[in-house]
Amino acid sequence: MKSLEKIFFRLNGREQFLLVLSLWVVFAVSMVNILKSSTLLKDDWSLAEQSIRGHKIVIDLKPVIDAALEQQKTEQQNKSYDKNQLSNLASRLADQVFPQRDYRELDSDERERYKQHRVRIKFQRASYEDVNEYAALIRQESPFMFLSEVEIEPNYPPKNRPYDPTTFDATFEVSSVEFLNP
């Protein structure tokens, strides 16, 4: 410490002033950086705490969700459609409404307690009534069969024939849930 004091007092007044000023600037900049870092750290902790609270809420809902799934499973016992039943019924209903439809089975999504089976039915240039009727037929089979996705695109008549009817290209994704035995 004495050696630093000797070096400091060997400097002239202007150099001493600049040295002290630069040390204070370095100290002030360091304090600002520390303050910024602590503020960011506090914000990160707050965000992590909110995230943990959100996950805890979801975890606390697990028993209620499990009970609802068990109730649904009991209600639909021997009434759920497996993949073949879904395919046959969705195809038969589509044939009633629009026989020229396109049909495709999709992969089933398998979870821990259930399988969701899906088929895709496409109507090309169908009337609005046909599209609406098919959707109504599927809704009648609820909750054992349901529409998980529907896309409808209108085909407007050309300008030279404005009185032709508007037709629709419709894609229906029809699903059913099959509960698995534990």
Secondary structure as the mmCIF struct_conf table of DSSP 4:
data_model
#
loop_
_struct_conf.conf_type_id
_struct_conf.id
_struct_conf.beg_label_comp_id
_struct_conf.beg_label_asym_id
_struct_conf.beg_label_seq_id
_struct_conf.end_label_comp_id
_struct_conf.end_label_asym_id
_struct_conf.end_label_seq_id
HELX_RH_AL_P HELX_RH_AL_P1 LYS A 2 ARG A 10
BEND BEND1 LEU A 11 LEU A 11
HELX_RH_AL_P HELX_RH_AL_P2 GLY A 13 GLU A 75
TURN_TY1_P TURN_TY1_P1 GLN A 76 LYS A 79
BEND BEND2 SER A 80 SER A 80
HELX_RH_AL_P HELX_RH_AL_P3 LYS A 83 VAL A 97
TURN_TY1_P TURN_TY1_P2 PRO A 99 GLN A 100
STRN STRN1 ASP A 102 GLU A 110
BEND BEND3 GLU A 112 ARG A 113
STRN STRN2 TYR A 114 ALA A 126
HELX_RH_AL_P HELX_RH_AL_P4 TYR A 128 GLN A 140
TURN_TY1_P TURN_TY1_P3 GLU A 141 PHE A 144
BEND BEND4 MET A 145 MET A 145
STRN STRN3 PHE A 146 ASN A 155
HELX_LH_PP_P HELX_LH_PP_P1 TYR A 156 PRO A 158
TURN_TY1_P TURN_TY1_P4 LYS A 159 ASN A 160
TURN_TY1_P TURN_TY1_P5 PRO A 162 TYR A 163
BEND BEND5 ASP A 164 ASP A 164
HELX_LH_PP_P HELX_LH_PP_P2 PRO A 165 THR A 166
STRN STRN4 THR A 167 PHE A 179
HELX_LH_PP_P HELX_LH_PP_P3 LEU A 180 ASN A 181
#
